[in-house]
Amino acid sequence: MRKTLIPAFLSAALGACGATGGGDADQQARIASAAMATGNPSAALAASAHAAAASPRDGAAQLRHAEMLAAGARWDEAVQAYARAVQADGASRAARLGLGRARLRGGDAAGAEAAFREAIAALPRDPGAQSGLGVALDHQGRHAEAQAAYRAALELDAAHAGARTNLALSLTLSGQGAEAVRTLEGVARAPQATPRQRHNLALAYAASGDAPRAAEMMAPELGDNSREAAAAWRLALAGP
């Protein structure tokens, strides 16, 4: 049962014709922005595709198109578009991290790992690249390696909330609930904590055998069902 639930927990931590001039690409970019502003994503996507095709070496145009594809969950196409954005501008953080995320969302954890490793090589001081690598490794069940990546991200930026939250979840999934609690408790109990941080702390409490605190953390979202949910998580995380 635990193996079945791991992907769910992790999911809970996108053909050119002839090219024309750069002015046309700028115009299409403006059209895409206007279409998005007026609630017409189909027209915006068509315009961004035209702009990207018109200027294949324009990293910004490729990135805009990739992000619109990702917004529509068109992951296979988004991967190709982000790859073109990286080819056009290898120093683009958004393009490199976007490529890894699109591969991960599309179900290609190994491809995401490769993309994030390439991002780390290009952007060695970027904690987001390390955290992304950790997620890709966790999706492959390689929790110890994932935790090393999250810790590398926190060494670069101790306040990186995503890396800390992901580290706690990875520790929980690898049977280290008590350490997960220590990692996340201060952040997840702060007034500004996100629902995801509270949810991951609740999982950590459940994994460490503290069902009452797990239920307490989830009570704002689940109400009277929080105790039942905490007990179910505890059983699931205990393994077969």
N, C-alpha and C positions, 0 to 999 in steps of 0.2 A: 504493500500500500504506500509506503514512504516513497518508493521510486516513482510511483504514479503521481504523487502530489508535488514532487520537486519542480517539474516544469511549471505547474500552476503557481507555486510560490514565487518562482523566478520571474514569471510574467507579471505577477502582482508587484521587484527591482526590481529609394525608394527605386528612324531612317531618314536621314537628311537628304533633301533635294539639292539643287544648286545653291551655293552661298551667294548672298548679296552683301551690300556694304554695311559698315558699322552703324550708319545712321538708321537704317531699317531695323537693325537689332535694338537700338535704343528706343525707337518708336514702339516696337513690339513689347519691350519691357514696360513701357508706360501703359500700353494697352492692358497688359497682364495685371499691373497694379490696380488700374481702374476697374477691371473686371472683378478682381477679388474684393475691392472696396464696395462694389455694388452687388455682391452676393452671387456672382456668376463664375464658379470655379471651373466649369468646362471651358468657357471662353478664355479664362486666365491660363489654363493649362495649354490650350492650343497656341496662345500667343507666346508663352514661355518656350514651347517647343520650337516655334518658328524662330525666335530670337537665338536659341541655342544652336539651331541648324545654320543660321545665318553667320554666326561668329564662333566657329568651333574652337578657336584658341582663346576665347574670352572666358576666363574662369568664373567670373561673376554670373554670366549668362548661363553657363552650364550648372552652376550651383543653384540658381533660382529655379531652373527647371527640375533639378533633382529634388529640391525641397517641396515643390508642388506635387510631384509624384509621390513622395513620402507622405505628404499630408493626406493623399488619397489611398494610402496603404497599397500602392502598386509597387511592391517591393522589388520584383525582378527588374522592372524598368528603372526604378530609382537607383538600384545598384549600378546599372550601366551608366546612368547619368552622373552619379557621384564619381564613378571611375573616370569619366571624361573630365569632370571638374578637377580631380586630382592631377590628371595628365596635363591640364591647362595651367594649373597653379599648385605645385607640390607643397607650397608653404601654407596653403589654406587650411586652417584648423577645422573650420566648419565642414569642408569637403572631406577631409580625412576621417574625422569622427563620424560624419554622416554616412560614409561608406561602411564603416564597421557596424553602425547601428542598423542600417538598412539590411545588411547581410544577416545580422542577428534576428531582426524582425521577420525576415523571410525564411528563417529556419536553418540557415547555414552557419552554425556555430563555429565550425572549423575555418570557414572563409572569413568570418568576423574576427577570429583570433589572428589570422594572417594580416587583415587590414589594420587592426589595432597595433600589432607589432611593427608594421610599417609606419604607422602614425607615431609610435614612440621613437623610432629611429629618426624620423623627420622633426619631431617636436619633443626632445628628451626632457624638457622641463614642464611638460603639460600633465597635470594630475588627471585630467579627464581621459586621456589616452590610456593611462594605467588602470583607471577604474573600469573603462570599457573592456580592456583586456581581461580584467577579473570576471566581469559578467560572462564574457564568452567562454572562459575556462569553467566557471560554475555550471554553465549549461551543458558542458561535457562531463560533468561529475568530477572535475579535477579541482577539488575544493582547496587543498593545501596550496597549489600553485595560484589559485584565485586569490587566496588570502594574502599571499606574498605581494601580488599586484596591488591589492587595495592598500596594503601597508606602505608600498612604495609611493602610491598617490598621496597618502597622508603625510609622508615625509616631505613631499613637495608642498603640500598645503594642509596643515593640520585641521583647518576649518572646512575642508571639502565634505559637505554633508552627504553627497551621493556615495563617496567612497566609504565613509563610516557606516552608513546605513547598509550598504551592500556587504561590507565586512561582517557586520552583525548577522545578517541573513545567512551568509556563507558558513559562519561558525555554527549557527543553529542547525543548518542542514547537514553538517558534518558531525553532529552529536556533541557540540561544545556549547551547550545552552548557557551555562554559568558565565563563561567568558563573553558570550554574546551580550548578556545582560550588562556586564561591566563596560563593554565597549559602547553601548548605545543608551544606557539608562539616563545619563545626565542630559543628553540631547533630546531624547524622546519624551522626557517629563518636563521639558521647558515649555513656557506658555506659547512660544512660537513654533512648536513641533508640528510637523506635517502629519496627516493621517497615515501615510506610508511608514513614517518613523514609529508612530505609536503601534501600528499593526505589526511591524517587525519586532518591536520590543515585546509585544504580547506573545508572538511566536517563541521568542527566546525564553520568556517566563514559562511557557507551556513545556518547552523542551527541557528546562531545568527542573521540572516537577512542581512549579509554583502556579497551579491552576487558578487560585483566587486572584493573584495579581494579573494574570493573563486576562481573566474575565473583567477585572477593573479597567484595564487599558482599552478593552473593546466595548465597554458598556455605552460610551457615547454614540457609537455607530450601531450596535446590535441590541442594546437595551436588555430585556429579560432573556434574550437568547445567548448572551455573552458567555454564561457558564457552560452551556451545552457546547458552544463552539470551542471553548478552551479545552474541554475534556476530549473532544474529537481531535483537536490538534495534538494534544498530548499523546493519544493513542497512535495517530498517524506518524508522528515524529519518532516514536519509540521503535519503529521498524516492524517487520513481520513477526 
